[in-house]
Amino acid sequence: MGLALHTTRQDGRATITARGSIDLNSSDELRSRLTELVDAGERAVVVDLAAVDFCDSSGLNVLVRAYKHARAQNATLTVTGAYGRVENVLRTTGLDRFLMEDAAEETASDGGR
């Protein structure tokens, strides 16, 4: 199916809405978009995965690298809307603890513990 990305800005944050599959063939496009937003000075970036039906290890790698890049630039990157197989892979790998929006907010509010 491929991957379609749409970026919106509202309330001080940029949201990338992804639709389709994040895999080896499409992950570079997501990586580029995330890097561009952070490098352009966005301080809060959200990746909406509600319309993503598949994410392989290359997609997870992009999300982790983008998260680290955002932190290095004093910005935040969170994931929202993950469900089914995508949510399961985030939880199984433990990435939900710092990538998913609710968990990231809890981590920030308790001082990162």
C-alpha atoms as an extended CHARMM CRD file, in Angstrom:
* protein
*
       113  EXT
         1         1  MET       CA              0.0000000000        0.0000000000        0.0000000000  PROA      1               0.0000000000
         2         2  GLY       CA              2.8750000000        2.4030000000        0.6720000000  PROA      2               0.0000000000
         3         3  LEU       CA              2.8740000000        5.3170000000        3.0660000000  PROA      3               0.0000000000
         4         4  ALA       CA              1.1690000000        8.6920000000        2.8950000000  PROA      4               0.0000000000
         5         5  LEU       CA              2.1880000000       11.4900000000        5.2730000000  PROA      5               0.0000000000
         6         6  HSD       CA              0.2700000000       14.6590000000        6.0870000000  PROA      6               0.0000000000
         7         7  THR       CA              1.6280000000       17.3570000000        8.4180000000  PROA      7               0.0000000000
         8         8  THR       CA             -0.4960000000       19.8290000000       10.3670000000  PROA      8               0.0000000000
         9         9  ARG       CA              0.4510000000       22.4300000000       12.9650000000  PROA      9               0.0000000000
        10        10  GLN       CA             -1.8210000000       23.4010000000       15.8390000000  PROA      10              0.0000000000
        11        11  ASP       CA             -1.4500000000       24.4820000000       19.4700000000  PROA      11              0.0000000000
        12        12  GLY       CA              2.3430000000       24.6240000000       19.3070000000  PROA      12              0.0000000000
        13        13  ARG       CA              2.8870000000       21.1620000000       17.9240000000  PROA      13              0.0000000000
        14        14  ALA       CA              3.3860000000       19.5600000000       14.5440000000  PROA      14              0.0000000000
        15        15  THR       CA              1.4540000000       16.3750000000       13.8740000000  PROA      15              0.0000000000
        16        16  ILE       CA              2.4200000000       13.9500000000       11.1480000000  PROA      16              0.0000000000
        17        17  THR       CA             -0.5150000000       11.7500000000       10.2460000000  PROA      17              0.0000000000
        18        18  ALA       CA              0.7170000000        8.5600000000        8.6210000000  PROA      18              0.0000000000
        19        19  ARG       CA             -1.4590000000        6.2560000000        6.5270000000  PROA      19              0.0000000000
        20        20  GLY       CA             -0.4350000000        2.8250000000        5.2360000000  PROA      20              0.0000000000
        21        21  SER       CA              2.6080000000        0.7230000000        6.0830000000  PROA      21              0.0000000000
        22        22  ILE       CA              5.9410000000        1.8180000000        7.5310000000  PROA      22              0.0000000000
        23        23  ASP       CA              8.5240000000       -0.5790000000        6.1910000000  PROA      23              0.0000000000
        24        24  LEU       CA             11.9180000000       -0.6910000000        4.4970000000  PROA      24              0.0000000000
        25        25  ASN       CA             10.4750000000        0.8740000000        1.3330000000  PROA      25              0.0000000000
        26        26  SER       CA              8.7480000000        3.7960000000        3.0730000000  PROA      26              0.0000000000
        27        27  SER       CA             10.6660000000        4.4690000000        6.2770000000  PROA      27              0.0000000000
        28        28  ASP       CA             13.1170000000        6.9140000000        4.6380000000  PROA      28              0.0000000000
        29        29  GLU       CA             10.2380000000        9.2330000000        3.7770000000  PROA      29              0.0000000000
        30        30  LEU       CA              9.0910000000        9.2830000000        7.4130000000  PROA      30              0.0000000000
        31        31  ARG       CA             12.6700000000        9.7670000000        8.6330000000  PROA      31              0.0000000000
        32        32  SER       CA             13.1470000000       12.7390000000        6.3210000000  PROA      32              0.0000000000
        33        33  ARG       CA              9.8990000000       14.3940000000        7.3790000000  PROA      33              0.0000000000
        34        34  LEU       CA             10.6220000000       13.9590000000       11.1010000000  PROA      34              0.0000000000
        35        35  THR       CA             14.1760000000       15.2580000000       10.7550000000  PROA      35              0.0000000000
        36        36  GLU       CA             13.0230000000       18.2690000000        8.7400000000  PROA      36              0.0000000000
        37        37  LEU       CA             10.4500000000       19.2340000000       11.3650000000  PROA      37              0.0000000000
        38        38  VAL       CA             12.8650000000       19.0150000000       14.2790000000  PROA      38              0.0000000000
        39        39  ASP       CA             15.6370000000       20.7780000000       12.3600000000  PROA      39              0.0000000000
        40        40  ALA       CA             13.1780000000       23.5410000000       11.4180000000  PROA      40              0.0000000000
        41        41  GLY       CA             12.6590000000       24.2670000000       15.1150000000  PROA      41              0.0000000000
        42        42  GLU       CA              9.4680000000       22.3860000000       15.9430000000  PROA      42              0.0000000000
        43        43  ARG       CA              9.5430000000       21.7390000000       19.6990000000  PROA      43              0.0000000000
        44        44  ALA       CA              6.7230000000       19.1820000000       19.8600000000  PROA      44              0.0000000000
        45        45  VAL       CA              6.2530000000       16.5870000000       17.1410000000  PROA      45              0.0000000000
        46        46  VAL       CA              3.5010000000       13.9670000000       17.2420000000  PROA      46              0.0000000000
        47        47  VAL       CA              3.3290000000       10.9760000000       14.9220000000  PROA      47              0.0000000000
        48        48  ASP       CA             -0.2790000000        9.8250000000       14.5250000000  PROA      48              0.0000000000
        49        49  LEU       CA             -0.2920000000        6.1150000000       13.6640000000  PROA      49              0.0000000000
        50        50  ALA       CA             -4.0810000000        5.5890000000       13.7840000000  PROA      50              0.0000000000
        51        51  ALA       CA             -4.1440000000        4.7800000000       10.0570000000  PROA      51              0.0000000000
        52        52  VAL       CA             -0.9470000000        2.6760000000       10.0330000000  PROA      52              0.0000000000
        53        53  ASP       CA             -1.5570000000       -1.0560000000        9.7130000000  PROA      53              0.0000000000
        54        54  PHE       CA              2.0550000000       -2.2790000000        9.7370000000  PROA      54              0.0000000000
        55        55  CYS       CA              5.4320000000       -1.1610000000       11.0790000000  PROA      55              0.0000000000
        56        56  ASP       CA              8.5710000000       -3.2680000000       10.7240000000  PROA      56              0.0000000000
        57        57  SER       CA             11.9770000000       -2.8890000000       12.3680000000  PROA      57              0.0000000000
        58        58  SER       CA             13.0640000000       -0.1760000000        9.9180000000  PROA      58              0.0000000000
        59        59  GLY       CA             10.0310000000        1.8800000000       10.9750000000  PROA      59              0.0000000000
        60        60  LEU       CA             10.8130000000        1.3380000000       14.6450000000  PROA      60              0.0000000000
        61        61  ASN       CA             14.4000000000        2.3950000000       13.9740000000  PROA      61              0.0000000000
        62        62  VAL       CA             13.1760000000        5.6390000000       12.3800000000  PROA      62              0.0000000000
        63        63  LEU       CA             10.9480000000        6.4020000000       15.3780000000  PROA      63              0.0000000000
        64        64  VAL       CA             13.7220000000        5.7390000000       17.9000000000  PROA      64              0.0000000000
        65        65  ARG       CA             16.3000000000        7.8070000000       15.9860000000  PROA      65              0.0000000000
        66        66  ALA       CA             13.8120000000       10.6490000000       15.5450000000  PROA      66              0.0000000000
        67        67  TYR       CA             13.0010000000       10.5250000000       19.2650000000  PROA      67              0.0000000000
        68        68  LYS       CA             16.7150000000       10.7820000000       20.1310000000  PROA      68              0.0000000000
        69        69  HSD       CA             17.2580000000       13.5710000000       17.5880000000  PROA      69              0.0000000000
        70        70  ALA       CA             14.3210000000       15.5280000000       19.0240000000  PROA      70              0.0000000000
        71        71  ARG       CA             15.6510000000       15.1540000000       22.5730000000  PROA      71              0.0000000000
        72        72  ALA       CA             19.0890000000       16.3630000000       21.4600000000  PROA      72              0.0000000000
        73        73  GLN       CA             17.3740000000       19.4920000000       20.0820000000  PROA      73              0.0000000000
        74        74  ASN       CA             15.3400000000       20.0380000000       23.3020000000  PROA      74              0.0000000000
        75        75  ALA       CA             12.1800000000       18.9400000000       21.5360000000  PROA      75              0.0000000000
        76        76  THR       CA              9.7290000000       16.1100000000       22.1000000000  PROA      76              0.0000000000
        77        77  LEU       CA              8.5540000000       13.3660000000       19.7910000000  PROA      77              0.0000000000
        78        78  THR       CA              5.6330000000       11.1700000000       20.7190000000  PROA      78              0.0000000000
        79        79  VAL       CA              3.4670000000        8.5940000000       18.9900000000  PROA      79              0.0000000000
        80        80  THR       CA             -0.3060000000        8.4700000000       19.2520000000  PROA      80              0.0000000000
        81        81  GLY       CA             -3.0970000000        6.3450000000       17.7990000000  PROA      81              0.0000000000
        82        82  ALA       CA             -1.1770000000        3.0700000000       17.5030000000  PROA      82              0.0000000000
        83        83  TYR       CA             -3.4890000000        0.0430000000       17.5770000000  PROA      83              0.0000000000
        84        84  GLY       CA             -3.4790000000       -3.6450000000       16.7210000000  PROA      84              0.0000000000
        85        85  ARG       CA             -0.1970000000       -5.0280000000       15.3770000000  PROA      85              0.0000000000
        86        86  VAL       CA              1.5420000000       -1.6420000000       15.5260000000  PROA      86              0.0000000000
        87        87  GLU       CA              0.6070000000       -1.0700000000       19.1620000000  PROA      87              0.0000000000
        88        88  ASN       CA              1.5900000000       -4.6480000000       19.9660000000  PROA      88              0.0000000000
        89        89  VAL       CA              5.0780000000       -4.2720000000       18.4700000000  PROA      89              0.0000000000
        90        90  LEU       CA              5.6150000000       -0.9880000000       20.3560000000  PROA      90              0.0000000000
        91        91  ARG       CA              4.5920000000       -2.6410000000       23.6310000000  PROA      91              0.0000000000
        92        92  THR       CA              6.5260000000       -5.8780000000       22.9910000000  PROA      92              0.0000000000
        93        93  THR       CA              9.7350000000       -3.9680000000       22.2880000000  PROA      93              0.0000000000
        94        94  GLY       CA              9.2010000000       -1.6170000000       25.2530000000  PROA      94              0.0000000000
        95        95  LEU       CA              9.1790000000        1.4290000000       22.9880000000  PROA      95              0.0000000000
        96        96  ASP       CA              5.7160000000        2.3710000000       24.2290000000  PROA      96              0.0000000000
        97        97  ARG       CA              7.2820000000        3.5100000000       27.5140000000  PROA      97              0.0000000000
        98        98  PHE       CA              8.8580000000        6.5650000000       25.9440000000  PROA      98              0.0000000000
        99        99  LEU       CA              7.2920000000        6.9190000000       22.4880000000  PROA      99              0.0000000000
       100       100  MET       CA              3.5790000000        6.6630000000       23.1380000000  PROA      100             0.0000000000
       101       101  GLU       CA              1.9800000000        9.9610000000       24.1320000000  PROA      101             0.0000000000
       102       102  ASP       CA              0.3520000000        8.9140000000       27.4160000000  PROA      102             0.0000000000
       103       103  ALA       CA              3.4630000000        7.1220000000       28.6680000000  PROA      103             0.0000000000
       104       104  ALA       CA              5.7490000000        9.9670000000       27.6050000000  PROA      104             0.0000000000
       105       105  GLU       CA              3.6220000000       12.4940000000       29.5060000000  PROA      105             0.0000000000
       106       106  GLU       CA              3.7290000000       10.3270000000       32.6400000000  PROA      106             0.0000000000
       107       107  THR       CA              7.5150000000        9.9540000000       32.3550000000  PROA      107             0.0000000000
       108       108  ALA       CA              7.9530000000       13.7210000000       31.9910000000  PROA      108             0.0000000000
       109       109  SER       CA              5.6880000000       14.4740000000       34.9430000000  PROA      109             0.0000000000
       110       110  ASP       CA              7.5470000000       12.1310000000       37.2990000000  PROA      110             0.0000000000
       111       111  GLY       CA             10.9500000000       13.5790000000       36.4500000000  PROA      111             0.0000000000
       112       112  GLY       CA             11.8890000000       10.9240000000       33.8910000000  PROA      112             0.0000000000
       113       113  ARG       CA             11.9680000000        8.0110000000       36.3480000000  PROA      113             0.0000000000
